[in-house]
Amino acid sequence: MKNVIFFTHAEKRPSGGARYIYDFSETINSSMNFSSEVIHIKKKRVSKFLNSINKKLHIKKKNYSGWMLKDITCVKNFKYKWFDNKIKTKNDFIFNKKRDFIILPEIFAHLAEDLLIKNNINYSIFVQNGYSIDSTNNEKKLINAYKNAQFILSSSNDTSICIKLRFPNLKLKIFKMNYSINIGSINYKIKKNIITYTSRKLPQHSNLVTSFLRPNLPNNWRLKNLNNLRYNKYLSEIKKSKIFLSFSNLEGLGLPPVEAALAGNHVIGYTGESGKEYWRKPFFFKINSGEIKNFVSAVIKKIYSMKKFSQKDYLKLKNKFSEYNKQKSINKILKLI
C-alpha cells in the first residue's frame, strides 16, 4: 500500500492551506490501496535563538533565505485545533523508498534536495500560492526541487500561470487540484443585517474600510470581525450575515469568499487574483485592491439594493467546488504515484 505524506507547518493560528491539506489527506486515507499522513514542522528553538542574536549583534552571514533542513524539527502529534479533523500524523523524517510518496507545500519546496532527492525519495510539490513560489533565494536548490518533482500540483488556474512563468520548462508537469466546499443548507430566516469580514490579511485595508463604513451604516446594520474563530463558529456566523467583505491578497485560491457566497452572502472586495476564477455575478462584486472609498461606496449601495440568489446560481457555484470534482482530481494524481 502506497503512503502519501503531506508536509505543513505547525502554527496555532488558522491556516486555510493547512485545512485543505488535511482534507486531501483524509480523502486519500479513505481510498483503496492508499494511506496518508501529515508531518508538521517548525523551526528549532536554537535556530530561532541564533537568528535573533545575529540580528541584534548585526552579524552578517552569507546565508540563503528560507528554512534549511538543519533548522527544522518535526512536531510530534500536532494537529490544528480550530477545525475538526481525523488525519493521521507522522512524527519523523524516516521514509520508505518503496512505500512513501511526499507532497511538499511550495513554501518548503527547497527542502527537497537535502531531505528527499539525496535519499531517492519520490515527491511532488503542491503550490497552493503561486506568489509564494520563491521559498528561498538559493536558485540552484529551488530549480533542482521543481525539476526533480514527479509532478507539480496547482491550486488554481492563476497558480498554474505563476508556475509556468517561473519554470517555463516544467509546464507539462502541472496538474490542477479541485477543492470542495460543503457548508450545508441556507436558512434565510436566521439572516440578520450583519456585514462579516476577517482582518487577518491586509489589516490596514480592513481597518480603513470598516472605519469609514461605521458612521454611514443604517442604524439596524452592524459589522462583525470573524478573525481567528473556530471553523464551525465561522460558518455559523457567515450563515447569519448578508454581506461579506473580501480582503484577499495575492492568494493561491482564496476560499472564504466562496464559503460566504454559498452561505447566502453578497461578497464585495478583492479577488486576490486567483479569485477571478470564480468571481462572477450575482454573488461577487469586485473592488480593485486599495480602492478604499469605492469599497465603502459599494457596500452602502449593496445594502439598499439587495436581491436573493436563484437556485440555479447556487448550483453552478456548488458544482465548481463539489466533492465529486475534488475526488476526481485526487484520483488522477493517485494514478501518477
N, C-alpha and C positions, 0 to 999 in steps of 0.2 A: 504493500500500500504506500503510495506517494504521500509525503507530508509537506504541505505548503506553509512556510513560516514567514509571517509578516513582521517587519520592524516598525516600531513607532516610538515616540518619546514618552517619558513618564512625567506628566505635569498634573498639577492639581486643578488648574483652570480648564474650562470647557474647550474642546477641540473638535470641530466638525470633521476634520480629516481623520482623526483617530476613531471617531464614531463609525465612519464608513469603512475603515479598515476592519474594525470589529465586525461589522455587518457582513463583509465579504468573507472573513474568516469563519464566521458561524455558518454561512451558506455552504462553504466548501466542506465544512465538517459534516454536513448533512448529506453530502454527495457520496455516491458509491465509489469505492476504491480510492478515496482521498480522506486525509485528515488535515487538520490545520491548527497552528499555534501562533501566538503573538509574543514577540520579545519586546520588552520595554527597556529603553536605555536612557541614561542620564550621564552628565559629566561628573567625573570623580571629584570628591571634595578637594583632594590635593591639587588637582588641575585648576580648579576654581581659585584656590588659595594662591597658587604660584602666579596665576594670571593677574590676580588682584595686586599682588606685591610688585610685579613687574610694571604695572600701570602707575602705582603710587611712586615708585622709585624712578619712573621714566626710563626703564631699561628697554632698549630697543633690541629686539631679536628678529632674525630673518625667518619668521615663521609664516606659514601659509594660513589663510583663514579657513574656518570650518573645523568641526570636531575631528580629531585624529583617533585612531584605534586605541592608542595608549591613554587617551583622555577619558574614555567612556567605560561604563560598567553596566552590567545587566541588573535591573531592579527585580528582585525576586518577588513573585506572587502579586505583582502590582496589577490593579485593574482600575479603570476610570469609574468613579462612583456617581457621576452626575446623570447617568442613564443606566437602565437595566441591561445586562448582557450575560451571555453564557459562554464566553470564549475560554479557550484553554491557553495557559501561559507556558512559556519555555524560559528557564532560568539560567541558561549558559550559552556560550558561543561554540559548543561542540556539535558539529554537524556530520550526518551520514551522507557520504558522496552519492550513494545509490538511491537513497530514500528521500532526502530532503531537497526542497527547492525553495530558495529565498526570494522574497519580494521586498526590496528596499524602497522607502519613500525618496523622492528627489532630494530632500534636504540632507539625506545621508548617503547619497549615491557614491560619493568619492571614497567611502569606506570599503567599497567592493574590492579594490586592488589588494589591500592588506588582509582583509577578512575572508574574502571568497576566492578571488582569482588565483592567488598564490596557493590555495588549498584545493583547487579544482572543484569548487562547489558551484553548481548551476544556479543562476539567479536571473531576475528581471528587475527593472526599475519602474516604480509606479509614480508617474508625475501627476500629482494632484493639483499642483500650481505651476504653470509654465513660467511664471515670473519669479519663481524661487529656484530656477534650474541651475544657477551658478552656486552650488553648495560650497564651493571652495574656489580660490583664485589659483590653485595648482592645476593649471590647464592640462598637464600631462595625465594626472590622476583622473580628472573629470572625463576627458575624452576616452581614456582607457576603460573607465567604468561603463560608459554608454556603448562603446564599441563591442565589448565582450558580453554585454547583456544578451540573453537568449531572445528577449523581446522587450519592448517598452510600452507600458500601459499609460493611457492618457485619460484624464477625467472629462474632457470636453473637446469640442471642435477647436475652440480658441487655444486650448493647451496643445493640441496636436500641431497647430500652426507654429506655436512657440518652439516646440521640439524640432520641427523641420527647419526653422530659421537658425537655431543653434547648432544642429547637427544635420546638415543637408544630405549627407550620405547615408543616413540611417532611416529615411522616411518609410522604407518597406518593413521596418521592424515595429512600427507603431500600431497598436490596437486600442480602440476606444472602449472604455468601460461604461456601462449604464448603471446609474444609481436608481434605487427605488425609494419611494416615499409613501407611507400609508399612515395617515393621521386620523382615520375613521370618518364618520359622518359629520355633517354640519347641522347644527340646530340654531336657526336664526332667532328663535325665541329668547336665547340667552345672550344674544348680541347686545352690546352696550356702546354708547358714544365714547369709545376709547381709541386712542392712537398709540400703537405699540412700536417699539424700536429697541435695538441694543446699541450700547455706546462703546463696546469693546474696540471696534475698529473705527478709525477716523473720529476720535472723541472730540476733537476741536470742531469738526463739521456738525456732529450731532448736538453738541452743546450750543452752537450758534443757531441752528435751525430751531431747536426746541425753545431756546431763549426768546427768539423773535416770534415764535408761534403763540406762546402762552398768553400774552396780553391781547391777542387777536382772535382767540378761540371763543365760540359761543359759551355761555355760562354752563351749559349742560354737557360740555365736552372736556375730556382730560387726557393728559399724556401719561404713558407708563413705560418705564425702562425695564426691560426683561434681562438685563445683563446678569450672567452667572447663575441663572436659575437652573434647577434640575430639569432635565429634558421633558419629563411628564408635566411639570408645572408650567414650563414654557409653552407646550402645546395647549394646555388648558387656557392660558392667557390669550393666545392668538385666536383661539376659537371664540373668545368673548369680544375681541376688538373688531373694528370695522375698517381701520386703515393701518397699514404697516409701512414704516419708513425704512428704506434700504440705504445703508452706508457702506456697501460693498466696495472694496478697494483692491484692484488687481487680483481677483480671485481665480482659482482653478475652475470651480463651478460653485458659486455661492448658492446654497440651497435654502437658507432661511426665507428668502423672498418667495420661493416656490411653496414652502410649507405654509407661509402666511396666506398665499393666494388660494391654496387648496383648503384653507381654514375659513375661506369666505372674506378675505380682506382685499381691499384695493391697495396695491403696492405702488408706492411712489418713491423714486430715488435713483441711486446709481446702479448701473448694471454690473459693475466690477469687471467689465469687458466680456468675460465668459458668459455672463447672464444674457447677452444678446442672443444666445442660442434659444432661449425660451421667452424673452421679454416681448410679449405680444399683447395687444388689446384683446379683451377689455380688462384683464387683470392688472396689467402693468403700465405705469406711466413713467417715462424716462426723464431724468434730470441729469444734465452734464455735471460731472464732478466739479465741485467748487462754486456752482451757481446757487449760492445760499438764498438769495432773495427770490429767485424763480422757484426754488424748492418750497419756500414758505407760501408763496402765492398759489402754487399748485395744490397744496394741502388744503388751504382755505377754500379754494374753488371746488375741490372734490367734496368737501363737507356739504356744500349746498347743491351738489349735482350727482348724488349717489344713486346707482341703479343696481339691481340684483343681477347676478350672473345666470346664464342659462345652463341647463344640464349638459347641453352639447359642448359648451365652453369648458366645463369641468372635466368631462370625459376625455377631451383632447389633451388637456394638461396631465390628467391622471395616467393616460396611456403612455405618455412620454416617459414618465417616472414609475412604470409598473414593475411589479415583482417579476413578471414574465420576461421583460426586456433585460432586467438585471441578470436573471438566471441564464438567459441566452448568451450574454456576453461572457459570463463566468465559465459556462460550458465550453465556449470557443477557446478560452485561454487554457483550460484544463487539458484540452486535446493537444496543446503545444508542449506541455510539460512532460 
